[in-house]
Amino acid sequence: MKNVAIIIILFQSFQYAYAQKSFSETTKYLVTTDIKDQGQEYPEYVVSLVRSGDSLEKIATLTIEDTELFEDIFLTTLENPGLEGVSEVIKMEVEYLACCAHVESYYYMVKGNGEVIALPELNNVYCENSDTDIQYIFPNQEYGITGNILQTQTFYKSTSDIKYVNLKQSFAWNNGIIGFSKTTALTAY
């Protein structure tokens, strides 16, 4: 069963990478893990996102409670996302495996002065016949809209062909302030 889940994850990762082709692997950041109660069979993990070479400066911290199903954490970055004052976006994906793969996606926007702004967490569940995922699209990416961060749901025809992209929510970026946008039209076929 775990092999089926791994195949599903690889399939979905390819789809996601295609849609988010500007995100790439990074060595600028890493994840540190502290185990809460080492006497338990499945103890909680406290995971911190840090800059490489400076593990004392924590960018973000989260707790992984379901360590029995926890599989891995993936870090990627998007350089110059097209938002004024934002130099890059860090994407941290926490993956859990059971009969389906569950992926929690955390996006952190890094401003030029080093300040970090977190976007709301996104969750995806990938099962054997999954053909969709939810993601953020930034202005310099395909389907991006100037001055907006788009939360979208992408539907796929096959592993590399996008069937259409549907807008779920739009956030306006105004010099460091995130607000709801009136942008409502985004559907690509």
Residue, then its C-alpha position, 0 to 999 in steps of 0.5 A: m500500500k505504501n508503494v502505491a502512495i509513493i507512486i501517487i506522490l511522485f505523479q502529483s509532484f510532477q504535476y505540481a512542479y509543472a504548474q509551479k515550474s518557477f519553484s526550485e530546490t534550495t540550499k539557502y534554508l533547512v529544517t531542524t527537528d526537536i523531538k518532544d517526548q522521546g519516551q513515546e512510541y510516536p513523539e511529537y516533532v517541533v520543526s523549525l525552518v531556518r536559514s542555512g548557517d544560522s540555525l538560531e534564527k527561526i523563520a517558522t516553527l510548527t509541530i508534527e503530531d502524527t509522526e507515525l504517518f509523517e514521511d518527509i519535508f520538502l523545501t523549494t523557493l521562488e526567486n523574484p515572485g513579482l511582488e513589490g518588496v518581496s525577494e523570494v517565496i519559501k515553500m515548505e511541504v510536509e508530507y504524510l503517507a497512509c492509503c493516500a498522501h496528505v501534503e500540508s503546504y506552507y508559503y513564506m514570503v521574504k521581504g527585502n529587509g528579511e521580514v517574513i510573511a506567512l500565507p495561509e496553509l494549503n492542504n492537498v490529498y493525493c489518492e490513486n486517481s487524483d487529478t487536482d491540487i491547490q496552490y498559490i500562484f504569484p505574479n511572475q508565474e503562468y496564470g499570475i496577475t500583477g499585484n495579486i497572490l492567487q490561491t488556485q485549484t489546478f485540474y490536470k488531464s494527464t501528468s503534464d497537461i493542465k486541463y484548467v485552473n480555477l481561482k479559489q481566492s485572491f489576495a492583493w499585495n500592496n507594499g507589504i500588506i495583504g488584503f482580499s482582492k476583487t480579482t475574480a476571473l481566472t479560468a484557463y483551458 
